[in-house]
Amino acid sequence: MWDHWLKFNLPATLTSIEEGEDPGGVSGTNTSGDLNYGPPCPPDKEHRYFFYLYSLDTILDLKEGATKSEIKKAMQEHILQKTTLVGLYERR
């Protein structure tokens, strides 16, 4: 699984994210090893992109640059709701 963007502790007032906008919160380290969004760039065919959004009952006590596994571990026992969006993209 390639992680393009990891964000946590987003503002509770956030209702949408516009294209090119950083929604705030704290950035985790993505698979490329940086904190920024890495856009889709499938090498061969159409790929599926999963966007996961969690509602938590706490603010995660993690620093910028936390890894996906650290974030998932910190979320355990605090998930109130989860939703998933799947997007499809093929480079032409």
Secondary structure, DSSP 4 states (H G I P E B T S, - for coil): ------EES--TT-----TT----SEEPP-TTSSSS------SSS-EEEEEEEEEESS-----TT--HHHHHHHHTT-EEEEEEEEEEE---
